[in-house]
Amino acid sequence: MPDFVDEAVLHIKAGDGGHGCASVHREKFVPLGGPDGGNGGDGGDVVLEVDRNTATLLEYKRRPHRRARNGAPGQGGHRSGGEGADTVLPVPDGTVVLDSAGEVIADLVRPGTRLVIARGGNGGLGNAALASPKRKAPGFALKGELGEAVDVRLEIKAIADVGLVGFPSAGKSSLIAALSAARPKIADYPFTTLIPNLGVVEAGATQFVVADVPGLIPGASEGRGLGLAFLRHVERCSTLVHVLDCATFEPGRDPVSDLDAIEAELAAYGEAAGVDLSDRPRLVVLNKIDVPDGRELTEMVAPMLHERGLQVFEVSAATREGLSELSFAMAELVEAGRAARPEPEPSRIVLRPREIGEAPFEVVPLGGNTFRVRGGKPARWVRQTDFSNEEAVGYLADRLNRLGIEAALAEAGADEGAEVYIGDEEDSVVFDWDPTVDTETTPIGPRGTDSRLG
């Protein structure tokens, strides 16, 4: 498997909250010790963090399932459970996070940027926290909430100042090796470069990053060859440099037609991705002038490119001829781009808040005397309830009534004995609704029981 991976799917599970504890203080010669059950600990979060020392998603390709630690359950003596440890996943600078539907969740740039991608569940309350003047010694506790489970796709868009684009074997890898300390794989066959190579170039007092974008051929924007996998790496480059092969022996190819073909692919990709690449400044490099035929072709082509208003450089990565002029020209454009955008681009995190005034629940008739209650609060309260404990079930009924569900069911036309589903279709709890049950007063009876449910 290659060392560089720029796409990965992650299956993430945050930690579950620990259950609360139902306990009564017992001590010799101390009657009526009262409830002393502690709360459960919160589950750990799963966090994505931009790390300057991480350059690939290879580790997530190998191990796509990641989860955080669960919270510990509460204990007697008012001892709360420990919180689950967060799981921090380092990602490269320039990582885009997408949900399972392909919608962008976040665009993470700059080292240290963090995104909580899955939140841990809250710990359940112990019976000490549930005690009230009406319910002085609860015989139950709440269960911990489940942590979030999400599937996300990570994509890297390399952050570089200058992007080298051109046909395979045009000499991009040789050029980046000659300009910087990068040592990419170089050979005389197409698609030698299978990953975007990055190199740091210094020209006077300016230091900038150059990326070799591999695999661009006609049809790359439609998925042909390797281009579609790497075209997105040009999105963050402020300057594009066309590297044209002046010594190719392939029939039907010449520097001008190569330039037009790559420009067509950049335009097609930009239109499909919603990115305008036409405003990026361009430089043109006529490469391999150390070859006699290459120098002769360069002298013929250069005037044609000048007529288009392009800045042209005749270079040889092998002999380093013309590289100094090229590096200073790239530095000038990089400095101009930085001056136009003085502040680093902040991370973009997409927030989707609830609509103002959104109801906490809704009652949906399912036909006959059957109804479904949807809503975050009712579903969460159901998941927190221990249905083996009558008192806990009665407490849930009281909470649902205070939220207004009893009145909403009556308004929707529910009759006694109605089947009421609470929760999502795949995870529902079914209740037989009895409007005669008194949910206004707290029943008195042995702990863990509820006389109304007899």
N, C-alpha and C positions, 0 to 999 in steps of 0.2 A: 504494500500500500504506500502511496506517495506521502512524503512528509508534510506537504501542504494540502489542506482541505479547506475550501472556502464556503461549503454548504453542509449543514447538518440539521437533523431533526432531533429534538429533545423531548422526552416524555418525563414530565416533572411532577413530583408529588410533594407538597409541603407537609410538615408534621401535623399529626392530629393533637388536639388538646387533651390533656389528662382529665380523667373523671374526678368530680368532686367526691368528698368523703362524707358519709352519714355516720356520725359518731356522737355518743353522749359521754360527757365527762363522768368518770367513776373514780371516787376516792373515798377511802374509809372515813367515816364520821362527817362526810360532806354530802348531805342529801340534795336532790334536785340540782345536780351539777350543771345541767343544761347542755345544749348542743355544742360540740367543739370540733366538728369536721372541717378540715381545711379545703381550700380550692385546688383544683387541678392546675398544673402548669400549662402555659401556652405552647403550642407546637412551633417548631422552627420554620423560618421563612426560607425560600430558595431565592437567591440574589444573583443577578448577573452584574459583574464589575469589570470595567475596562482596565486591562492590565498591560502596561508597556512591554512586559517581557513575554507576552503571548502573541503569537503571529499566525496561528492556525487553529482550525476546529477539529483537528485529527482526533484528539482525545474523546470528543463527543461523538464522533463517527464510530469509534470503537465501543464506547460505553454510553449509549443514548439514554439510559434510564437513570435518573438522579432523584434523590429524595432527601428531605431534611428529617431531623430527629423528632420523635413524638415528645409531648410534655408528659411529665410524671404525674401519677394520681395524687390527690391530696391524702392526708393522714389525720388521725385523731390528734388532739392536743393543739388544734389550730395550726397545724403544720401544712403549709401549701406545698404542692409538688413543684419540682424544678422545671424550668423552661427548657424546651428542646433547643438544641444548638442549630443555628442557621447553617445552611449550605451555601457557600459563596463559590460561584462558578466564574473563573476568569475568562474573558473574551477579548479578542483583538480590538484595537482602536478601529472604528469604522464599521462595527457590526450592526446590521439591521435585524430587528426581531419582528417576525410575522406570526400571526395566529394561524390556526388550521385552515381558515378560509382565505388566507393570503393577504389579510389586511395588516398594515404596518402598525405594530404596537409601539415600537421605539426605534430610534436611530441613535446609536450610542457612539459618541466621539469624546475624546479627551480622557487621558488616564485618570482613574479615580471615580469616574461616573458610575453610579450604581442604579439598578432597577430591580425592585422586588417583583419578580415575575409570578410567584405563587406565595400567598400568605398562609401562615400556619393558623390552625384553628384555635379559638379561645378555649382556655381551660374551663371545665364545668364548676359551678359554684358548690361549695360544701354546705352542709345543713346549718352551719353557724352563720353563714352569709345570708341564708334564706329565712332566718328567724325574723319574726315581726310580732307586733302586739297581738295580732289575731292568730298567728301560728307560732307559738313560743318555742316549741321543740319539734321541728320538722323531722320526720322519720325517713327522709329521702334526700338525695343530692342530685344535681344535674350532671348529665354526661358531657364529656368534652366534645367540642365541635370538630368536624373533619377538616383537615387542611385542604387547600385548593389543589386540584389536579388539572394540569394543562399540557397540551402538546403545542410546541412552538418550533418554527423553522428559523435557523440562524443563517445569515448570509453576510459575507465580508465584502465591503466595497473599499478597496485599498485606498488609503489616504496618501496621495503623492502630489507634488507640485507639477510635475511634467510627466506626461504619458507618451511613450514611444509606440506608435502604431505603424503597421505595415504588414506585407505578406510574410508568410513563413520563409525563413532563410534569407530575409532581406538584410540581416546583420544587426538586428536590435540587441541581441544578447552580447554580441561582440562589442557593440557600441557602449552598452552600459558597463561592461567589464573594463573598457578602456577609460571611461570617464570616472569610475568610482572604484571602490574596493570590493564590489560584489563580484562573485565568481560563479556565474550561471553556467549550466551545461551548454556547450557549443559543439555543433556537428553540422555536416553538410547535407542533411536530409530534412524534409518538412516536418513541422511539429516537434522539433527538438525540445522546445520550451513548452512544458505542460503546466507551468504555474507562473503567476505574475512575479517577476523578479524585481526587487527594490534595491536601489543603490543611492548612497548619499554623495552628492557632488558639491565641490567647493569651487567658486569662481570669485576671486578677490575676497571681499568680506561677506559674500552671500553664500549661505549653505542651503541646499534644497534637495528634495527627494525625487528621484526619477524612477518611474515604473515601466517595465517592459511588458506590454499587454500582448499575450500570445494568441495565435490561432485565428487571425483575421483573414478571411477569404471571401469571395463573392458568395452571398447566401448566409453569411455568419449570423446576421440578425434574425434569420428564420430557423436557426438551429443547425446549419450545416457546419461540419468540422468542429472546432473547439471554440469558435468565436462567441457564441451565445453565452457560454459559461463565464467568459471573461470580459465581455463588453461593458458590464456594469462597473468595472474597475476604472473606466475613464471618466465616470460621472464626477468624481471629486478632483480631477486634475484641472488646474487653472490654465495650463498650456498643453497643446497637443503638438507633437513632432512627428511628421511623416518621414519614415525611413524608407527610401526607395532604392531598390537594387539595380545598379547600373551595369551589372555583369551577369545577369541571368541568361540562361540558355533555353528557357522555356518558350516555345512558340506562342505567338499571339500576345506576348507581354512586353511592356516597355514602361519606363518610369511614369509617363503621363497617364497611361491607362490604369496603372496600379493606383496612382493618386486618386483618380476619379472613382475607381471601384471601392476603395476604402472610404472615401467621403460619402458615397452612396450608402454603405453599410452603417456608418455613423449616423447619418440622417434617419435611416429606417429604424435603427435602434432607439434613437432619441424620441422619435414620434411614438413608438410603441411604449416606451417607458415614461413618457411625459417629461422628458428632460431636453432642454434646448442646448445642443452642443455647438450650434452655429456661431455663437458669440465668443467661443474660446479662441484666443489668438493661436495662429499656426506658424510653425517653421517647417521648412522642407530640407531634408538631408539627402543629398545624392551620394550614396555610399559606394565603397569599393573602387575608388578612383586609382588605387594602386595597380589595378588590372589595366593593361593598355586599352583594351576594348571599352572598359568602363570609363576611362578618362575621355576617350573620344566621344562616347555617347553623352557624357555629361556636358561637353562643350556644345552639343547640338540641342540638348533639352533645356539647359539653364535659361537661355533667353525666352523660351516659351513660357516657363514658369514665372519669370520676372514680369512678363506681360500681364499675367493674372494678378499682379500685385503681391506676390508671395516673396518672402525673404528666404533665399536659397543658400545652402552651405554645401560645399564640395569637400567631402571628408573621406578618410580611410581609417577604419578602426584598427587595421593591421599595422599601419605605419604611423598612426596618430596624427596624420596630416589634417589640418583644419579643425582639430578638436578644441583648441583653445578658444578660437573665435566662436565656435558653436556654444561652448559652455558659458561664455560671457553673454551671448545673446539670450540664452535660456534664463540666465540669472536676471537680466534686465526685465524680461517679461514676468518672471516670478515676483520680483520686487514691485512691479506695477500692480500685479494682482493682489499682493498683500496690502499695498497702500489703499486699494479700493475696498478691501475687506479687512479693516484693521483688527477687529475682534475675532477670536476663534469662533467658529460655528458651534453654538451650544447643542447639547444633546436634545433630541426631539422625542418627547414621550406623549403618546396620544391618550388623552383622558376622555372617557365616555361617561359623564355624570348622568344621574337620573334626571328626568324632566321635572321641572319645578311643579309641585302640586301632585306628583305621582302618588296614587293610592298605595297604602302598605300591603293591600291584598285585593283580590277580586274573586267573586263567586261566579263560576261558569256552570250553567245548567248542562247536563249531559243527556237529558231525556228521561222521562218518567219522574221518579222521585229520587234521582241521583244527581249529585253536584260535585264539582271540584273547586277547592280553594287554592288559589295560587298566590304566592307572595313570599318574600324573603323571610320575614319574621315568623309566620306560621310554620314554614318548612323547617326553619332553624330550631324553633321550640320543640317541634315533634322529634327531631333528631336528638335533642338533649334529654328527652324523657325516657325514664326506665319504666317500661310498660309492665314489668313484673311487680311493680309497687303501686298499690291502689292510690296511696296518698299523692304520689308523683303524677298519676293520671288526673286526679282531681285538681291538682295545682295547674296542670296544663289546661284543663277546661276553664278554670277561672281566668287564666291569661287570655285565652281565645275570646272569652266573653268580653273582657275589658277592651280588647282590640276592636270589638264591634261585629265579630263574625256571626254571633247568634242572631242579631238583628238583621244582618245582611242575608242570612239564609231564609229568615221569615219573609223578608221583602221579596226574595227571589221565588217564593212560592213553595218552600220546603215544608213537608208535613212530617208529623211524628214518625220515626222509624226510617227517615231518609238516609240513604247511603251517602256519606260525605268523604271524599278523597282529599287529603291534604298532601301537597308536594307535587313533584313532577311525575309524569306518566310512568317513568321507569323506576321510581322510588317513592311510592305513595303509601300512606297509612289510611285504612278505612275505618270510619266511625259510624255507628248507628246513632243518629241525632235524636235526642230526647229533650224537647224544650221544657219539660216539666222539672228537670233537674235544677235545683237551686244553686246558682253560681255566685250569689251575692254574699252569702255568709260562709265562714270557714267552719267545717264540721269538727266536732269534738269527738275523739275516739282514740283507741290505741295507735301508737306510732306505726306508720306504714299502711294504715287502713283508711278507708273513706266510706262512711256509712251511706253516702249517696249512690255508690256504685254497687250496692248489694243486689 
